[in-house]
Structures are given as structure tokens and as C-alpha cells.
Amino acid sequence: MNRIYTIIGYIAIIIAISSFVLFFLLGCSNMNTLSVKPSTTTVIYGQDTSTAEKDAKNDVLTDTEKKSWSIKQVFKWE
């Protein structure tokens, strides 16, 4: 009896995966008719640098350098 439940479980998983793939393929078949278009794109580049210094104990303070990119794209419905 357990073998029958296992086979039924495998069949259910195969049907679920097949229906998901079919739904995905049908949903993405015509991408040119989507009503969502990019509106604005913003690119931000930031840089933060500091120099190394020695303190009273002759320890070197950290020399840090940070660079960051940020890209933001806004979409609008048409």
C-alpha cells in the first residue's frame, strides 16, 4: 500500500511541475505586449577615502576607501 502512495506522490509532483512550466511558458510568450515600460534610470557613484595617521602610541590608524554603485530603475504602467 505504501508503494501505491509513493507512486501517486511522484505523479502529483510531476503534474505540479509540468503545470508550473506550462504556466510560465504561456505567461512569458509575448513580452512585447507588456504594458510596463522603464520610466527613469538613476545611477549613483559614491567614493569615500581617508588617509592613514599615527596616534600617540605610534599605532597606524586604518586607511579606508569605499566605493559604491547604486542603480535604480523606475517602471511605469502604460
PyMOL commands that place a pseudoatom at each C-alpha (Angstrom):
pseudoatom trace, name=CA, resn=MET, resi=1, chain=A, elem=C, hetatm=0, pos=[0.000, 0.000, 0.000]
pseudoatom trace, name=CA, resn=ASN, resi=2, chain=A, elem=C, hetatm=0, pos=[2.878, 2.382, 0.731]
pseudoatom trace, name=CA, resn=ARG, resi=3, chain=A, elem=C, hetatm=0, pos=[4.241, 1.752, -2.754]
pseudoatom trace, name=CA, resn=ILE, resi=4, chain=A, elem=C, hetatm=0, pos=[0.969, 2.979, -4.303]
pseudoatom trace, name=CA, resn=TYR, resi=5, chain=A, elem=C, hetatm=0, pos=[1.083, 6.179, -2.208]
pseudoatom trace, name=CA, resn=THR, resi=6, chain=A, elem=C, hetatm=0, pos=[4.677, 6.753, -3.301]
pseudoatom trace, name=CA, resn=ILE, resi=7, chain=A, elem=C, hetatm=0, pos=[3.799, 6.353, -6.978]
pseudoatom trace, name=CA, resn=ILE, resi=8, chain=A, elem=C, hetatm=0, pos=[0.791, 8.658, -6.591]
pseudoatom trace, name=CA, resn=GLY, resi=9, chain=A, elem=C, hetatm=0, pos=[3.038, 11.202, -4.850]
pseudoatom trace, name=CA, resn=TYR, resi=10, chain=A, elem=C, hetatm=0, pos=[5.564, 11.103, -7.706]
pseudoatom trace, name=CA, resn=ILE, resi=11, chain=A, elem=C, hetatm=0, pos=[2.792, 11.541, -10.263]
pseudoatom trace, name=CA, resn=ALA, resi=12, chain=A, elem=C, hetatm=0, pos=[1.390, 14.504, -8.317]
pseudoatom trace, name=CA, resn=ILE, resi=13, chain=A, elem=C, hetatm=0, pos=[4.833, 16.144, -8.213]
pseudoatom trace, name=CA, resn=ILE, resi=14, chain=A, elem=C, hetatm=0, pos=[5.334, 15.612, -11.955]
pseudoatom trace, name=CA, resn=ILE, resi=15, chain=A, elem=C, hetatm=0, pos=[1.901, 17.114, -12.699]
pseudoatom trace, name=CA, resn=ALA, resi=16, chain=A, elem=C, hetatm=0, pos=[2.613, 20.109, -10.446]
pseudoatom trace, name=CA, resn=ILE, resi=17, chain=A, elem=C, hetatm=0, pos=[5.998, 20.809, -12.055]
pseudoatom trace, name=CA, resn=SER, resi=18, chain=A, elem=C, hetatm=0, pos=[4.576, 20.346, -15.565]
pseudoatom trace, name=CA, resn=SER, resi=19, chain=A, elem=C, hetatm=0, pos=[1.716, 22.740, -14.910]
pseudoatom trace, name=CA, resn=PHE, resi=20, chain=A, elem=C, hetatm=0, pos=[4.127, 25.321, -13.460]
pseudoatom trace, name=CA, resn=VAL, resi=21, chain=A, elem=C, hetatm=0, pos=[6.396, 25.092, -16.524]
pseudoatom trace, name=CA, resn=LEU, resi=22, chain=A, elem=C, hetatm=0, pos=[3.414, 25.337, -18.861]
pseudoatom trace, name=CA, resn=PHE, resi=23, chain=A, elem=C, hetatm=0, pos=[2.026, 28.344, -16.977]
pseudoatom trace, name=CA, resn=PHE, resi=24, chain=A, elem=C, hetatm=0, pos=[5.450, 30.043, -17.061]
pseudoatom trace, name=CA, resn=LEU, resi=25, chain=A, elem=C, hetatm=0, pos=[5.934, 29.453, -20.782]
pseudoatom trace, name=CA, resn=LEU, resi=26, chain=A, elem=C, hetatm=0, pos=[2.452, 30.676, -21.677]
pseudoatom trace, name=CA, resn=GLY, resi=27, chain=A, elem=C, hetatm=0, pos=[2.761, 33.714, -19.421]
pseudoatom trace, name=CA, resn=CYS, resi=28, chain=A, elem=C, hetatm=0, pos=[6.064, 34.823, -20.951]
pseudoatom trace, name=CA, resn=SER, resi=29, chain=A, elem=C, hetatm=0, pos=[5.312, 34.025, -24.562]
pseudoatom trace, name=CA, resn=ASN, resi=30, chain=A, elem=C, hetatm=0, pos=[4.626, 37.584, -25.748]
pseudoatom trace, name=CA, resn=MET, resi=31, chain=A, elem=C, hetatm=0, pos=[6.867, 40.006, -23.841]
pseudoatom trace, name=CA, resn=ASN, resi=32, chain=A, elem=C, hetatm=0, pos=[6.382, 42.830, -26.372]
pseudoatom trace, name=CA, resn=THR, resi=33, chain=A, elem=C, hetatm=0, pos=[2.786, 43.400, -25.317]
pseudoatom trace, name=CA, resn=LEU, resi=34, chain=A, elem=C, hetatm=0, pos=[3.573, 44.119, -21.664]
pseudoatom trace, name=CA, resn=SER, resi=35, chain=A, elem=C, hetatm=0, pos=[2.266, 47.466, -20.514]
pseudoatom trace, name=CA, resn=VAL, resi=36, chain=A, elem=C, hetatm=0, pos=[5.178, 48.101, -18.127]
pseudoatom trace, name=CA, resn=LYS, resi=37, chain=A, elem=C, hetatm=0, pos=[7.957, 50.292, -19.529]
pseudoatom trace, name=CA, resn=PRO, resi=38, chain=A, elem=C, hetatm=0, pos=[11.076, 51.765, -17.880]
pseudoatom trace, name=CA, resn=SER, resi=39, chain=A, elem=C, hetatm=0, pos=[10.469, 55.377, -16.894]
pseudoatom trace, name=CA, resn=THR, resi=40, chain=A, elem=C, hetatm=0, pos=[13.662, 56.702, -15.285]
pseudoatom trace, name=CA, resn=THR, resi=41, chain=A, elem=C, hetatm=0, pos=[17.067, 55.260, -14.523]
pseudoatom trace, name=CA, resn=THR, resi=42, chain=A, elem=C, hetatm=0, pos=[19.310, 56.751, -11.838]
pseudoatom trace, name=CA, resn=VAL, resi=43, chain=A, elem=C, hetatm=0, pos=[22.969, 55.791, -11.440]
pseudoatom trace, name=CA, resn=ILE, resi=44, chain=A, elem=C, hetatm=0, pos=[24.784, 56.966, -8.294]
pseudoatom trace, name=CA, resn=TYR, resi=45, chain=A, elem=C, hetatm=0, pos=[28.513, 56.566, -7.749]
pseudoatom trace, name=CA, resn=GLY, resi=46, chain=A, elem=C, hetatm=0, pos=[29.924, 57.357, -4.323]
pseudoatom trace, name=CA, resn=GLN, resi=47, chain=A, elem=C, hetatm=0, pos=[33.509, 57.384, -3.111]
pseudoatom trace, name=CA, resn=ASP, resi=48, chain=A, elem=C, hetatm=0, pos=[34.783, 57.898, 0.443]
pseudoatom trace, name=CA, resn=THR, resi=49, chain=A, elem=C, hetatm=0, pos=[38.517, 57.897, 1.206]
pseudoatom trace, name=CA, resn=SER, resi=50, chain=A, elem=C, hetatm=0, pos=[40.568, 58.613, 4.300]
pseudoatom trace, name=CA, resn=THR, resi=51, chain=A, elem=C, hetatm=0, pos=[44.302, 58.742, 4.995]
pseudoatom trace, name=CA, resn=ALA, resi=52, chain=A, elem=C, hetatm=0, pos=[46.436, 56.800, 7.442]
pseudoatom trace, name=CA, resn=GLU, resi=53, chain=A, elem=C, hetatm=0, pos=[47.584, 58.575, 10.604]
pseudoatom trace, name=CA, resn=LYS, resi=54, chain=A, elem=C, hetatm=0, pos=[49.645, 57.588, 13.625]
pseudoatom trace, name=CA, resn=ASP, resi=55, chain=A, elem=C, hetatm=0, pos=[48.324, 58.074, 17.137]
pseudoatom trace, name=CA, resn=ALA, resi=56, chain=A, elem=C, hetatm=0, pos=[50.283, 58.792, 20.363]
pseudoatom trace, name=CA, resn=LYS, resi=57, chain=A, elem=C, hetatm=0, pos=[51.274, 55.119, 20.733]
pseudoatom trace, name=CA, resn=ASN, resi=58, chain=A, elem=C, hetatm=0, pos=[52.631, 55.101, 17.179]
pseudoatom trace, name=CA, resn=ASP, resi=59, chain=A, elem=C, hetatm=0, pos=[49.822, 52.786, 16.056]
pseudoatom trace, name=CA, resn=VAL, resi=60, chain=A, elem=C, hetatm=0, pos=[48.652, 53.328, 12.500]
pseudoatom trace, name=CA, resn=LEU, resi=61, chain=A, elem=C, hetatm=0, pos=[45.006, 54.200, 12.160]
pseudoatom trace, name=CA, resn=THR, resi=62, chain=A, elem=C, hetatm=0, pos=[43.142, 52.478, 9.385]
pseudoatom trace, name=CA, resn=ASP, resi=63, chain=A, elem=C, hetatm=0, pos=[43.256, 53.738, 5.840]
pseudoatom trace, name=CA, resn=THR, resi=64, chain=A, elem=C, hetatm=0, pos=[39.794, 53.183, 4.404]
pseudoatom trace, name=CA, resn=GLU, resi=65, chain=A, elem=C, hetatm=0, pos=[38.448, 53.569, 0.934]
pseudoatom trace, name=CA, resn=LYS, resi=66, chain=A, elem=C, hetatm=0, pos=[34.836, 52.957, -0.007]
pseudoatom trace, name=CA, resn=LYS, resi=67, chain=A, elem=C, hetatm=0, pos=[33.372, 52.879, -3.462]
pseudoatom trace, name=CA, resn=SER, resi=68, chain=A, elem=C, hetatm=0, pos=[29.755, 52.130, -4.172]
pseudoatom trace, name=CA, resn=TRP, resi=69, chain=A, elem=C, hetatm=0, pos=[27.432, 51.935, -7.140]
pseudoatom trace, name=CA, resn=SER, resi=70, chain=A, elem=C, hetatm=0, pos=[23.693, 52.238, -6.968]
pseudoatom trace, name=CA, resn=ILE, resi=71, chain=A, elem=C, hetatm=0, pos=[21.371, 51.742, -9.910]
pseudoatom trace, name=CA, resn=LYS, resi=72, chain=A, elem=C, hetatm=0, pos=[17.671, 52.463, -9.561]
pseudoatom trace, name=CA, resn=GLN, resi=73, chain=A, elem=C, hetatm=0, pos=[15.187, 51.934, -12.362]
pseudoatom trace, name=CA, resn=VAL, resi=74, chain=A, elem=C, hetatm=0, pos=[11.570, 53.050, -12.078]
pseudoatom trace, name=CA, resn=PHE, resi=75, chain=A, elem=C, hetatm=0, pos=[8.901, 51.410, -14.212]
pseudoatom trace, name=CA, resn=LYS, resi=76, chain=A, elem=C, hetatm=0, pos=[5.510, 52.794, -15.129]
pseudoatom trace, name=CA, resn=TRP, resi=77, chain=A, elem=C, hetatm=0, pos=[2.327, 51.161, -16.344]
pseudoatom trace, name=CA, resn=GLU, resi=78, chain=A, elem=C, hetatm=0, pos=[1.108, 52.342, -19.735]
for i in range(1, 78): cmd.bond("trace and resi %d" % i, "trace and resi %d" % (i + 1))
show_as sticks, trace
zoom trace
